[in-house]
Structures are given as C-alpha cells and as structure tokens.
Amino acid sequence: MATNQFVIRDNQNGCSIRKAVLPGESSYTLPPIDAASSLCKSNLDASYSSDGSALLVIESDTGKVNVYDTKTGAVKASFTASAAIASFSPSGTYIQTWERLNDTLQASGGNLRVWNAATGEFVAGFGQKKFSRDEWPYVRWTSDENIACLQVSTGVHLFSGHDLNKGVIGKIAQDKPGTLSVSPGPPPYKIATFVPEIKDQPAVARLYSYPNLSESVASKKMFRAQDASFLWSPTGEAVLVRITTDVDATGKSYYGESTLTFLSADGKLDGNVALGKEGPIHDVAWSPSGKEFVVVYGFMPAKATLFDTKCKAIFDFGTGSRNTIAWAPHGRFLVLGGFGNIAGHIEFWDNNRKKSIASIKAPASTSWAWSPCSRFFLTSTLFPRLRVDNGFKIHKYDGTFIHEEKCPGEVYQIAWKPAAAGVFPDRPASAGAGNSAAANGSNGGGAPAAPSAYVPPHLRGKAGAGSAPARPAFSLHDYEQAKKVGGTSALGKALPPGAEEEDDKLSKGALKKKKAKEKAAREKDAADALEQTNAALEAAGIEIKPAGAAKAPVVAEVTKDLETPEGVQKRLKAVQKKLRQTQDLAKEAAGGKELNVDQLAKVDMIPAVEKEIAQLEKLFKSLS
C-alpha cells in the first residue's frame, strides 16, 4: 500500500523522515524519532527526487552530500563537496551542486559540478562565479534528460544530457545574459529565454524549438520589464511569462508593476493576458493536467480567474483575501490562500465541480503544500520567518482538522515526499464533504476552538447571537461572488462593439469539423517536429530512449471472483451498465451539453470499457 511521508529538518533532531497521515485516516500522531528515521544534521534544505524514491541532504558536520533511500533511510550514494546548494535532475539520474569558486575548483573544471546520483561519481564541471537562487538550477535538463542547457555570457549552450563532456551541440546567441527555462514533457523540446532591457532596446522573451535554434518560434518585445519568470504548462504546450519591474510608473503600488504574457509552444497564439481588475499579479499556477491555469490578481480583495489553454476565461472565483494558489497533485482540488501579510485565509475548491468546499484560517503560516494523495493540506510555521510557535497543521481537502504539532525548537523545513503518477488514485470528494463544521473551521480533532464573538447583554440568548457572518455587513470593499464566465479570449484583442467570436457564428456541425481539422493539423505539426528532433539527436550521437509505455487500459484480471461463469457474468453486467451510462454521457455531450471533468474522463474511457467487455465475454465462453 502506498504511504505518505514527509521530511522534517529542525535544530534538535536534524534531518529526519517520518510517516505521515494516510488517505482515509481521520486522526494522526507524529511518529517519534528513531534510528531508521534520523538521517543527519543539515543546515540546508533537503530535496526529494521527482518520484520520491531518494532524498538529497547536505550534511553540515562533514560537508558530504548524501542520497538516502526513502523507504529504508539507508545511504544509497555519498560524495564530498563543500556545496551551498544541490538538486536532482528531472529523472533523478544526476545531482548538480554549486560551491564557492576557488583555485582548486577552477583547475578541476569549475564550481558548478554534476554527479551521478546512483554512484556519487563526478561527471562534469562548469564555471559559475555568481549565485542567484532565482536562477537555480543552472543546468536545465529536458524531462527525458536527453538535452541539458546552460546559460553563459554569450547566450545558451546545449549539451548531450547523458554525456556533458561531449561538448556543445547547439547554441542560442544573446546580447546579454538573461533568464533560461526548458519545457517539461516529451519532445519536441522548447527553450524559453528572456533578455531584459538594454539602454533604449526593449526586453525580449523568445521561444525556441530544438534543433532550430537560430530562429525563434515566438517572441514578445516589451518595455518596463526588468525580470521574468517562466511558468510552463505540465505538458509543455504553452508557457506563461510573468514580467515584473521594481517601480510602478503610475505610482499606484509600492511593489512595482507586473504583467502576464501567454505564448503557445507552436507560436500560433501569443499576447498579454488581459485581467479584469487593476493591481499586481499575486500568483499564477497551471493545473497538473496542463489544460487550465489560475491567476490571482488585483488590489485587495484580490480576484481569481480560471483560464483554458486558449486564454479564455472559464470561471471566476470571485474576490477575497488571497495571494496564493496551490493545486492538489491530481488537479481536482484547489486552494486559494492568503499568506504572508494576510492572516492565513484558506479556501478549498473542487475544481471539477467548480464549487467551494470550505473556508478555514491557518494564521502565521509560512509554508504550505498538498500531500501527493491530494487528500491533505499541510501548513507550517518555520524558522527564521517566525522564531516562535514553530510546527505544522494538517487539514483534509474539505477543511476538516486532522492534526496540529507544536515543536519545542526551531523548525527549518517540512516537505511531503512526492509520488509517481498513478501511485495514488484520483478520488472525488466524499459525500458530505464541506459540511458546516468543516466550512466554519471546526477543528474537531482536539485543537482549541476559536473564541466566539462578543455578544452585548441585551442580545444574549436570542437566535443568531454570537454567530459571526462570513463577511461583515459593512465593508470598504465590494466583494464579488464566484460565477461562471465565458468564452472570450483574454489576450487583449478586443472585438468591435456587437461583434462575436468567429466560433460563435458556426453551427455545431461546422464547429466540430473545424476542431477536427485543427486537431489533425496540430498532430501533423507535432509529428514533423518530433521527426526533426529525433534526426538532430541521432546526428549529435544521442541515444533516443523510447518514451514510457502508455497507461494500460483497465481490463479484467483473472481473480477468484472471475473463476466461475457466475462471477464473470456478474462482472460483465456491471461493466455493460457502466458502458451504457458512459455512452449516454457521450450523447449528451454531442447534443451540446457541457460535461464536467469527471464526466469527460468517463467518456474517454469508452474504448477501454469496450475492451474489458470483449475480454469478459471471451472468458465467459471459455468457462461455460
């Protein structure tokens, strides 16, 4: 059975791994520290590999970089380096470290070093005098680790990801060093760069497709742009560029200006995302599915809007005290939170149903994260942001309180162990989730109840006395309710008054044909780009590793229940009923009814269900 785990780093026990709360549990007790869970003393953050099988820790006493097995706590690999920071490559094959440059390191290849994560052997070194946490990690691999990119003074150099000593296999020329980002997902590989303003020249964000590095697929020039961060969709099909400046030219904000630019990976769609409220952009986050993203923006109370991959607004979450977005790993649940200078407001949403589940408060929270099973949300108070009351709280996805741990000393880090896709199932909200107790922040599990509101003597004992409204009757702000919105692009391309989107003029049949044609064109372009990428990899002498096997459809397994004709027939009737219900949903969708995410997933499973029926019928004949 899959288990949850997190790493805790504090001043008393050092770095340790602990078993965490499991799906289905309504209470939890932090396991005591023991020889198996205690790892080492560390002054720097520990980091998990992407699949959660290994934990990377820099030991403060000896300077060693240790790789631990997260199941046993045993050291898998170890090497000595005076590293100030370390991180895994996307698949956990390599580790890169940065150290302060000295003569010894300069002579041995550089202070930015790459190591084999399985053996601890030195692989390659590069020179990197200055360190910036915003630009870390400096070596950027593609998801399959076939290509590695490194920002240098003259641009970007590309290397063979599994043979860095082979030399440069490609270059992107730049007038000035800037920001670099590599797309996640399968090939064809996309590389995004940003060069800030140079004198009277505007800043430029560019998107390149390997192996054509001499010409960008898409570009966007802009003034008043000092810094940029790239936010890729998990599929690599689009990227959001968040542009910031230190000074607001309008004088309306102390925190500078911020804009959001959308670039599709194929270069066919780009522009600034037009937001419906004036003010800063607080947070932007893609859904784990890569099909939508949320932006929190505007002066308080901030607005939150859900957009699709064509930058069309889908849903408006209304306004509230929020500045943070946290998607659950499966993309079903969503947290809109107010942390930092906001007093820990947390809103739990079911994104599939577009409904609010609960609202709670977690004051003094400095760190937060979802569990890999998407059932629990952890908030913590860490040192040195706050020097007292260090510890953590765990709530369920519906706001139900599970556990609170007050730690006696200083806590520096608490992080969930990630899990590979498919380890935990995507479960919908349970019946009754978001009940009044959870929605009102009732802690139920032993945490101290919030103090009740003061009630004047002449109102005591009367109906409703002491109950606090969700929002004050009088407010200086105009709060907006959540609502479904629709359909127009937010890329700043306004239509003339009375004009309609082109798709709105088409009949259902014509629109269906148009979408099918566009899909076929996209698939052809993707196939051509993949062919070019594979040819370039072969020319560079890079072995093309086959992509992971596609997820197998759900088919009937021969179990004890299927060893008799009666058992097979019972299962066959259940699956046939499931097929009929799913086919009804498909007919409703064809008739124009809008389905939610769960219903669409069921429709997509029709071929798999039909295959299971065929297997069951074959099995029934063999047993009869």
Protein Blocks (a to p, Z undefined) as FASTA:
>chain_A
ZZdddddddfknopaddddddehiabdcdddddfklpmbdcfbdcdddfkopaccdddfk
lopacdddfklopafbdcddddfbdcddfkomaccddddddfklmmnopabdcddfklop
afbdcddfbacfklpcfbdcdfkomaccdddfklccdddfklmknopfbdcddfbdcddd
ddedjdddddddddddehjaccdddddddfblkbcfbdcddehifbdcddddfklpaccd
ddddfbdfklpafnbpaddddddfklpagcddddfbecddfbdcddfklpaccddedjdd
dddddddfkopafbdgbjaddfbdcddfklmaccdddehjbghiacdddfklopafbdcd
dehiabdcddfklpaccdddddfkbaghiacddddfkopafbdcddfbdcfbdcddddde
hkaccddddehihiaklmnopaknopacdddddddfklgoiahihiacfbdfbdfbdcdd
ddddehiacehpacdehiacfklmpcfklmmmmmmmmmmmmmmmmmmmmmmmmmmmmmno
pacdddddddddddddddfklmpfklmmmmmmmmmmmmmmmmmmmmmmmnopacdfklmm
mmmmmmmmmmmmmmmmmmmmmmZZ
